[in-house]
Amino acid sequence: MPSANTHSAFPRPVPLLIALVLLAALALASLCIGDMNLTPARTLDGLLRRGDELATIVIWNMRLPRVLVAMLIGAALSASGLVMQAYFRNSLASPGLLGVSAGGTAGAVAIIGAGLTTHSLLFLPAASILGAFVATACVIALARRGAGAERLLLAGIALNAMLGAVSSYVLSNATLTYERNAQILFWLLGGLEDRTWEHVLVAAPIALFAILLWPLGRQMDLLSLGADEAQSLGVDVRRLRRALLVLSTILTALATAVAGTVGFVGLIVPHMLRLIIGPEHRRLVPLSLIGGAAFVVACDLIGRELGGPAGLRIGIVTSLIGGPFFLWLLRREA
């Protein structure tokens, strides 16, 4: 992992306050802007259910669930990326590294192709979470002999390709109806359209698992020094790595379950925060959660405003931003 100063140029509370203010401003803008623009005053009235019935319906039935889902998946993917970068001691690591996102997407695509989503909304996130855990289990099994980070990385790359082929095969099935094809494309491209309070409920456990990640900050700092050094300083490296893999898998799976494949969030946000405030994970964990939430809300706003009447999928926007960022990182690391 690239070296960084252990002390940020900012006093400790300042980056956190800036991130919170930025997130609040972006969330307010997302609630105000849409097919029917609302003033901040009308938005507040709608939030508080004060007389403006139309604003209340628009805010509570359409925009607020979408904003909350965007914040939750952004926090999950950013925190998961931070975990992967600590695990591999590599700033280029991301949640999709072990095939978790691809596994979640393949599970969702398979269940859509089978037509089971018409029975219950819960089939979709359940299949996505199951696919993500199966993918992680496969990577760990493939890499068990000689359990090094490089072997896990190579296993993840291979599994990503295989799971992508599974999704493509289901999509290419000629017997699929137009509606199922549209659902599969939504999952492959990633999106926040038509998110409801049921989706918020599915994504809500992200907050709990993110809280569980915070106490591991000091151990992640020691792990970044190397496995042997961390072990000599009292860290149970095997147990810590297992916990990090489980938390990263759950966070990424829950995000994929409600929004499909949304790439590069876990690469961009933790890396930029590390450049700004340094490598201390006890500070990076809360900032990554807030920064990831703000980033996805901002990308959703960009897609809605610049994508024309239909808008751009969130997965397309993050890829358009993340692709050049990744190339810049490769050039910087060279």
C-alpha positions as CSV (number, residue, x, y, z in Angstrom):
1,M,0.0,0.0,0.0
2,P,1.4,3.4,-0.8
3,S,2.9,5.3,2.1
4,A,1.1,8.2,3.5
5,N,1.6,10.6,6.3
6,T,0.3,9.4,9.6
7,H,-1.1,12.8,10.4
8,S,-3.6,14.6,8.4
9,A,-3.2,18.3,7.6
10,F,-6.7,18.8,9.1
11,P,-7.7,18.7,12.8
12,R,-9.5,15.4,13.5
13,P,-13.1,16.7,13.6
14,V,-12.9,18.9,10.5
15,P,-13.0,16.2,7.7
16,L,-15.9,14.5,9.4
17,L,-17.9,17.7,9.7
18,I,-17.1,18.6,6.1
19,A,-18.2,15.2,5.0
20,L,-21.5,15.4,7.0
21,V,-22.3,18.8,5.6
22,L,-21.6,17.7,2.1
23,L,-23.8,14.6,2.5
24,A,-26.6,16.7,3.9
25,A,-26.4,19.2,1.1
26,L,-26.4,16.5,-1.6
27,A,-29.3,14.7,0.0
28,L,-31.3,17.9,0.2
29,A,-30.5,18.6,-3.5
30,S,-31.6,15.1,-4.4
31,L,-34.9,15.6,-2.6
32,C,-35.5,18.9,-4.4
33,I,-34.5,18.0,-7.9
34,G,-36.5,15.8,-10.2
35,D,-39.2,15.7,-12.9
36,M,-41.0,18.2,-10.6
37,N,-38.5,20.5,-8.9
38,L,-39.3,21.5,-5.3
39,T,-38.0,24.5,-3.4
40,P,-36.2,23.7,-0.2
41,A,-39.2,25.1,1.7
42,R,-41.6,22.8,-0.1
43,T,-39.2,19.9,0.4
44,L,-39.1,20.6,4.2
45,D,-42.9,20.8,4.3
46,G,-43.1,17.5,2.5
47,L,-40.7,15.9,4.9
48,L,-42.6,17.1,7.9
49,R,-46.0,16.4,6.2
50,R,-47.1,20.0,6.7
51,G,-50.1,20.6,4.4
52,D,-48.4,20.3,1.0
53,E,-49.9,16.9,0.0
54,L,-48.3,16.7,-3.4
55,A,-44.8,17.4,-2.0
56,T,-45.4,14.9,0.8
57,I,-46.3,12.2,-1.8
58,V,-43.3,13.0,-4.0
59,I,-40.9,13.1,-1.1
60,W,-42.1,10.1,0.9
61,N,-43.2,7.7,-1.9
62,M,-40.5,8.4,-4.5
63,R,-37.4,10.5,-3.6
64,L,-36.7,9.7,0.1
65,P,-36.5,5.9,-0.4
66,R,-34.2,6.5,-3.4
67,V,-31.9,8.8,-1.4
68,L,-31.7,6.5,1.5
69,V,-30.9,3.5,-0.7
70,A,-28.2,5.5,-2.4
71,M,-26.7,6.5,0.9
72,L,-26.7,3.0,2.3
73,I,-25.2,1.3,-0.8
74,G,-22.6,4.1,-1.1
75,A,-21.6,3.6,2.5
76,A,-21.5,-0.2,2.1
77,L,-19.4,-0.3,-1.1
78,S,-17.0,2.4,0.2
79,A,-16.4,0.6,3.5
80,S,-16.0,-2.7,1.7
81,G,-13.4,-1.2,-0.5
82,L,-11.5,0.1,2.5
83,V,-11.6,-3.4,4.0
84,M,-10.3,-5.0,0.8
85,Q,-7.5,-2.4,0.5
86,A,-6.4,-3.2,4.1
87,Y,-6.7,-6.9,3.6
88,F,-4.6,-6.9,0.4
89,R,-2.4,-4.0,1.5
90,N,-3.1,-2.6,-2.0
91,S,-4.8,0.7,-2.7
92,L,-6.1,-0.7,-6.0
93,A,-8.2,-3.3,-4.3
94,S,-12.0,-3.0,-4.5
95,P,-15.2,-4.9,-3.4
96,G,-15.4,-6.7,-6.8
97,L,-12.0,-8.1,-6.4
98,L,-13.1,-11.5,-5.0
99,G,-16.1,-11.8,-7.3
100,V,-18.5,-10.7,-4.5
101,S,-20.4,-8.2,-6.8
102,A,-20.4,-10.7,-9.7
103,G,-21.7,-13.4,-7.5
104,G,-24.5,-11.2,-6.1
105,T,-25.4,-10.1,-9.7
106,A,-25.4,-13.7,-11.0
107,G,-27.7,-14.8,-8.2
108,A,-30.1,-12.0,-8.9
109,V,-30.0,-12.6,-12.7
110,A,-30.7,-16.3,-12.2
111,I,-33.7,-15.7,-10.0
112,I,-35.1,-13.2,-12.4
113,G,-34.6,-15.5,-15.3
114,A,-36.4,-18.2,-13.4
115,G,-39.4,-15.9,-13.0
116,L,-39.4,-16.2,-9.1
117,T,-39.4,-12.4,-8.5
118,T,-43.1,-12.2,-9.4
119,H,-43.9,-14.1,-6.1
120,S,-42.0,-11.9,-3.6
121,L,-39.6,-9.0,-3.7
122,L,-37.5,-10.9,-1.0
123,F,-36.4,-13.6,-3.5
124,L,-34.2,-11.1,-5.3
125,P,-32.0,-9.9,-2.4
126,A,-32.0,-13.4,-0.9
127,A,-30.6,-14.8,-4.2
128,S,-28.1,-11.9,-4.5
129,I,-26.8,-12.4,-1.0
130,L,-26.5,-16.2,-1.4
131,G,-24.6,-15.7,-4.7
132,A,-22.2,-13.3,-3.1
133,F,-21.4,-15.7,-0.2
134,V,-21.0,-18.6,-2.6
135,A,-18.6,-16.6,-4.7
136,T,-16.5,-15.7,-1.6
137,A,-16.5,-19.3,-0.4
138,C,-15.3,-20.4,-3.8
139,V,-12.5,-18.0,-3.9
140,I,-11.3,-18.9,-0.4
141,A,-11.5,-22.6,-1.3
142,L,-9.5,-22.1,-4.5
143,A,-6.9,-20.1,-2.6
144,R,-6.7,-22.3,0.6
145,R,-3.5,-23.9,-0.4
146,G,-0.8,-21.3,0.0
147,A,-3.2,-18.8,1.4
148,G,-1.6,-15.6,0.2
149,A,-3.2,-12.4,-1.0
150,E,-1.9,-12.9,-4.6
151,R,-3.6,-16.3,-4.8
152,L,-6.9,-14.9,-3.6
153,L,-6.6,-12.1,-6.2
154,L,-6.1,-14.5,-9.1
155,A,-8.9,-16.7,-7.9
156,G,-11.2,-13.7,-7.7
157,I,-10.3,-12.6,-11.3
158,A,-11.1,-16.1,-12.6
159,L,-14.4,-16.3,-10.7
160,N,-15.4,-12.8,-11.9
161,A,-15.1,-14.0,-15.5
162,M,-17.0,-17.2,-14.8
163,L,-19.9,-15.5,-13.0
164,G,-20.1,-12.8,-15.8
165,A,-20.5,-15.6,-18.3
166,V,-23.4,-17.0,-16.2
167,S,-25.2,-13.7,-16.2
168,S,-24.6,-13.3,-20.0
169,Y,-25.9,-16.8,-20.6
170,V,-29.2,-16.1,-18.7
171,L,-29.6,-12.8,-20.5
172,S,-29.1,-14.4,-23.9
173,N,-31.8,-17.0,-23.3
174,A,-34.3,-16.6,-26.1
175,T,-37.2,-17.7,-23.9
176,L,-37.0,-14.7,-21.6
177,T,-39.8,-12.2,-21.8
178,Y,-39.2,-8.5,-22.4
179,E,-40.0,-7.7,-18.8
180,R,-37.4,-10.2,-17.4
181,N,-34.8,-9.0,-19.9
182,A,-35.4,-5.4,-18.7
183,Q,-35.0,-6.5,-15.1
184,I,-31.7,-8.3,-15.8
185,L,-30.3,-5.3,-17.6
186,F,-31.3,-3.1,-14.7
187,W,-29.2,-5.4,-12.4
188,L,-26.2,-5.6,-14.8
189,L,-26.1,-1.8,-15.2
190,G,-26.9,-0.9,-11.6
191,G,-29.7,1.5,-10.8
192,L,-31.8,3.3,-8.2
193,E,-35.0,3.8,-10.2
194,D,-38.3,2.9,-8.5
195,R,-36.6,2.1,-5.1
196,T,-39.2,1.7,-2.4
197,W,-39.3,1.4,1.4
198,E,-39.0,-2.3,1.0
199,H,-35.6,-1.8,-0.6
200,V,-34.6,0.5,2.2
201,L,-35.6,-2.2,4.7
202,V,-33.4,-4.8,2.8
203,A,-30.5,-2.4,2.8
204,A,-30.9,-1.2,6.4
205,P,-28.7,-3.9,8.0
206,I,-25.8,-2.2,6.2
207,A,-25.8,0.3,9.1
208,L,-25.3,-2.4,11.7
209,F,-22.5,-4.2,9.9
210,A,-20.8,-0.8,9.2
211,I,-20.8,-0.2,13.0
212,L,-19.2,-3.6,13.6
213,L,-16.4,-2.6,11.3
214,W,-15.4,0.5,13.3
215,P,-13.8,-1.3,16.3
216,L,-11.5,-3.2,13.9
217,G,-9.7,0.1,12.8
218,R,-6.6,-0.3,15.0
219,Q,-6.2,-4.0,13.9
220,M,-6.5,-2.9,10.3
221,D,-3.7,-0.4,10.9
222,L,-1.5,-3.1,12.2
223,L,-2.4,-5.5,9.4
224,S,-1.3,-2.8,6.9
225,L,2.2,-3.2,8.3
226,G,2.3,-6.9,7.3
227,A,0.9,-10.2,8.6
228,D,4.0,-11.1,10.6
229,E,4.3,-7.6,12.2
230,A,0.6,-7.6,13.1
231,Q,0.9,-11.1,14.6
232,S,3.9,-10.0,16.7
233,L,1.9,-7.0,18.0
234,G,-0.9,-9.3,19.3
235,V,-3.3,-9.4,16.4
236,D,-4.9,-12.7,15.6
237,V,-4.3,-12.3,11.8
238,R,-6.3,-15.3,10.7
239,R,-9.3,-14.3,12.7
240,L,-9.1,-10.7,11.6
241,R,-8.9,-11.6,8.0
242,R,-11.9,-13.9,8.3
243,A,-13.9,-11.1,9.9
244,L,-12.9,-8.7,7.3
245,L,-13.9,-11.0,4.5
246,V,-17.2,-11.8,6.0
247,L,-18.0,-8.1,6.7
248,S,-16.9,-7.1,3.2
249,T,-19.0,-9.8,1.6
250,I,-22.1,-8.9,3.6
251,L,-21.8,-5.2,2.8
252,T,-21.2,-5.7,-0.9
253,A,-24.0,-8.3,-1.1
254,L,-26.6,-6.1,0.5
255,A,-25.6,-3.2,-1.8
256,T,-25.8,-5.4,-4.9
257,A,-29.1,-6.8,-3.7
258,V,-30.9,-3.5,-3.9
259,A,-29.1,-1.7,-6.6
260,G,-27.4,-4.2,-8.9
261,T,-23.7,-3.8,-10.0
262,V,-22.3,-0.4,-9.0
263,G,-18.6,-0.3,-9.6
264,F,-15.6,1.8,-8.5
265,V,-17.2,3.3,-5.4
266,G,-15.0,1.1,-3.2
267,L,-11.9,2.1,-5.1
268,I,-12.4,5.9,-5.5
269,V,-13.7,7.0,-2.1
270,P,-11.3,5.1,0.3
271,H,-8.3,5.9,-1.9
272,M,-9.0,9.6,-2.1
273,L,-9.7,9.8,1.7
274,R,-6.5,8.1,2.4
275,L,-4.6,10.7,0.3
276,I,-6.3,13.5,2.2
277,I,-6.3,12.4,5.8
278,G,-3.7,9.6,6.0
279,P,-3.9,5.8,6.6
280,E,-5.4,5.7,10.1
281,H,-8.4,3.3,9.8
282,R,-10.2,4.5,12.9
283,R,-10.6,7.8,11.0
284,L,-11.0,6.3,7.6
285,V,-13.9,3.9,8.5
286,P,-16.5,6.6,9.5
287,L,-15.3,9.0,6.7
288,S,-15.5,6.2,4.1
289,L,-19.1,5.5,5.2
290,I,-20.1,9.1,4.9
291,G,-18.0,9.8,1.8
292,G,-19.3,6.7,0.0
293,A,-22.9,7.8,0.7
294,A,-22.2,11.3,-0.5
295,F,-20.4,10.0,-3.7
296,V,-23.3,7.7,-4.7
297,V,-25.9,10.4,-4.1
298,A,-23.8,12.9,-6.2
299,C,-23.5,10.3,-9.0
300,D,-27.2,9.7,-8.9
301,L,-27.8,13.4,-9.2
302,I,-25.4,13.6,-12.2
303,G,-27.2,10.7,-13.9
304,R,-30.6,12.3,-13.4
305,E,-29.6,15.7,-14.6
306,L,-27.3,14.9,-17.5
307,G,-28.9,11.7,-18.8
308,G,-31.9,13.3,-20.5
309,P,-35.5,12.3,-19.7
310,A,-34.6,8.7,-19.0
311,G,-31.5,9.5,-17.0
312,L,-28.3,7.5,-16.7
313,R,-28.0,4.4,-14.6
314,I,-25.9,4.9,-11.4
315,G,-23.6,2.1,-12.5
316,I,-22.9,3.8,-15.8
317,V,-22.0,7.1,-14.0
318,T,-19.7,5.5,-11.5
319,S,-18.0,3.6,-14.3
320,L,-17.5,6.8,-16.4
321,I,-15.9,8.4,-13.3
322,G,-14.1,5.3,-12.0
323,G,-12.5,4.2,-15.3
324,P,-10.3,7.3,-15.8
325,F,-9.6,7.4,-12.0
326,F,-8.4,3.8,-12.1
327,L,-6.1,4.6,-15.1
328,W,-4.8,7.6,-13.2
329,L,-4.0,5.4,-10.2
330,L,-2.2,2.9,-12.4
331,R,0.0,5.7,-13.8
332,R,0.6,7.1,-10.4
333,E,1.5,3.7,-8.9
334,A,3.9,2.9,-11.8
